[in-house]
Amino acid sequence: MKKYVFSMIVSLLTVLQPLPLAAQTASGCEQSELGDPPRVVYRCAGGVVLEAEAASALGIVATGNNNRPSDVEVNSNAVLIDVAPGSGPFQIRTPHAIAAVRGTEYVVDVTGDTTSVFVSRGEVIVSRPDGSDPVTLGEGFGADVSPGEPFAARQWPDDRVTRLLARFAR
C-alpha cells in the first residue's frame, strides 16, 4: 500500500510539473528549431510565423476555432514576426509596448528597459502597453519604447538593421 501511495504521489508530481514554455503556449503552432544562430520557429494557423531567439520568453494566445494566434507576449530577447496580409488582427505585447499589425514582417526586441520594433515589410502600429501614444512604422523604420521616455518612428541606420536581422540569419 505504501509503495502504491508513493507511486501515486510521484505520478501526481510529474503531472503537476510546469511544462516548457513552448509546449504550454504554442497550441495550434508547429514548432521547429534552427541553428546558426539558434532559434525556434513557430508556424501557426492563419499565416502567422514566429521566429524566436532560442532564449526568448514567449506566450502565444490562440483564439477562435482555427487556433490562429491573436496575441503573443514577449518578455525577453527578439522575435521576428511574419503575418500574412489579410489574415486578421495580430499583436505582440511586451512590458514596454504593443506592436499591432494586419500583415507584415517585423522584429520585436525586448531588453530590461526597452522594446525595439523594426519593420522589414508592411506597417506596424506601436504604442505603450495601455494603447497610448500610437506611432505607425513603415518599411525600414523602427522605434525604441522605454517607460516614461518619448518615442517616434525613425529610419534605422543600415548597420543597426544588419545587426538585428543577423540574429535571424538574414
Buried (B, 14 or more C-beta within 10 A) or exposed (E): EEEEEEEEEEEEEEEEEEEEBBEEBBEBBEBEEEEEEEBBBBBBBBBBBBBBBEEBBBBBEBBEEEBBBBBBBBEBBBBBBBBBEEBBEBBBBBBBBBBBBBBBBBBBBBBEEBBBBBBBEBBBBBBBBEEEEEBEBEBBBBBBBBEEEEBEBBEBEEEEBEEBBEBBEE
